[in-house]
Amino acid sequence: MLFDAAVPGYTPSMQALWFDIPEKILEERRQLGHDKKDELWDGVLHMVRPPTWRHQRLSVDLMFAIRPAADRAGLQVWGDGSGIYGPGENWRIPDLTLARPEHLAEETGLRGAELIVEVLSPNDESRQKLPFYASIGVREVWLVTPQSRVVEMFLLEGDHYVTSGDGISAVLGVTLQTIRGPKLRLIDCDSITDV
């Protein structure tokens, strides 16, 4: 099996540069559905391990928790596997994307967004995606650590991101707090949701 932890020498933190990926490997990834989160960074394929069920569960729970605020803001919520595209051969596959209808390009997918949520995995590249998100004008990015439920919030200022320490989303107007459990608490008007 491809990327099986039982393969000698394989460790989850291993990074490699493959100049010519054999078509057999790419086809196996397609058949198994492991290519759904692969990204293209300036023409370079970044193959992403399929997320764990805990990662997936947190993404889905967050999607349902922020949906009411997104609806009020006139934003569509796009889940896991929805690509966001930049110029040239560039796309990323965030865990959640909140976008306006005009961000949807008919042929390719999303060409912008208001808010991106990335659920962190060990050794992932979410922080390295920030310049790309800034270059296409994404107003806000959340990086969520699943184990601790801590959220790092980044707001676009000019052509780069600055961290926001107040826990209030500029895009949604919800307050995010990490509480005992740990859980992530979303306070939206009179509604409180713990994820």
C-alpha positions, 0 to 999 in steps of 0.5 A: 500500500502506498505510504503505509507506515509499515513500509521500512524507512517510512516516517510520517515526517519524511519529506522528499523531492521527486523529479519524475513521479511514476505514472503508476504512483499517481494512478494508485493515488487517484484510485485510492482517492489519496490525491483529493488534497494534493496541491500545485505550488508554482507547478510543483505537485505537493502530495498530501497524506489523507487526513485522519478521521479526527482531522476530518471530524474537526473540519466538519464540526467547524463547518456546521458551527460557522455556517449560521454566521457565514450565511448572515455574511452572505458567504458560501461554505466550501468543505474539504477538497474544494480548491482555491486557485491563483494565477498560473499553476497554483492551487491549494486545498484548505479544509474550509473556505468561506467565499462570496458567490463572485469568487466562484470561477465557472471552470476551475473553482474558487478564485478568491475567498474571505476566510480560510480554515486550515486544520493543522496536521503534523509537519503540514505546510499550512503556514507556508500557504499564507503568502499564496492566500495573501496574494489572492486577497484572502482577508482572514486565515485560521490555523486550528491545532486539533489536539489543543483547539488553539486557533491562530488567527491571521488578518490581511494587512496590505500584502501580508498577514498580521496575527490577531490576538483578540479572538474575534473574526473580522469576517464573521464577527464570531468570538473564538475561545479555547476552553477546558476539554480542550474545546473550541468555543464559538460565540455568535450573537446569543449562540454558543457552540463548543467544538 
